[in-house]
């Protein structure tokens, strides 16, 4: 069974940084794509960033481009989201998710980690 466990959330002032981690287990992920989503209160969940486990084909939402960096550590089966220059509008619950490269639906999700950016 696939398990995704996020960590690294917290409270930070605007302009600060946080690094989220997502530890994955339960299978070999070489043919999987990892993603970070977020959901703020009263808003729909949005895709923030994604990357293949190989480290290829990274994607960033326009709202986070040039501020967030996604990366993978295959030896640790962990995907990271480095978040710099944080803004209050980045406040949300951040979720890690994964899918096989042969599908288009993210069908495995972590429990989420809260990120709060104060102004």
VENZIMO-V992380 format. One record per residue. N is the residue number from 1. RES is the residue in one letter. NEAR is the number of other ideal C-beta (glycine too) atoms within 8 Angstrom. Layout:
n: {N/N}
res: {RES/RES}
near: {NEAR/NEAR}
//
This chain:
n: {1/2/3/4/5/6/7/8/9/10/11/12/13/14/15/16/17/18/19/20/21/22/23/24/25/26/27/28/29/30/31/32/33/34/35/36/37/38/39/40/41/42/43/44/45/46/47/48/49/50/51/52/53/54/55/56/57/58/59/60/61/62/63/64/65/66/67/68/69/70/71/72/73/74/75/76/77/78/79/80/81/82/83/84/85/86/87/88/89/90/91/92/93/94/95/96/97/98/99/100/101/102/103/104/105/106/107/108/109/110/111/112/113/114/115/116/117/118/119}
res: {X/X/X/X/X/X/X/X/X/X/X/X/X/X/X/X/X/X/X/X/X/X/X/X/X/X/X/X/X/X/X/X/X/X/X/X/X/X/X/X/X/X/X/X/X/X/X/X/X/X/X/X/X/X/X/X/X/X/X/X/X/X/X/X/X/X/X/X/X/X/X/X/X/X/X/X/X/X/X/X/X/X/X/X/X/X/X/X/X/X/X/X/X/X/X/X/X/X/X/X/X/X/X/X/X/X/X/X/X/X/X/X/X/X/X/X/X/X/X}
near: {3/9/7/13/8/15/9/9/10/8/5/11/6/9/5/8/9/11/9/16/10/16/10/14/6/6/4/4/11/7/8/11/12/17/14/17/12/13/10/9/3/3/8/4/7/9/9/13/14/11/16/10/13/6/8/6/7/9/8/10/10/5/5/11/8/2/8/12/6/15/9/12/9/8/4/6/9/10/15/12/14/10/13/8/6/14/7/8/7/11/8/10/10/16/14/15/13/13/13/7/8/4/7/3/5/9/6/8/9/11/7/8/12/9/17/8/15/8/4}
//
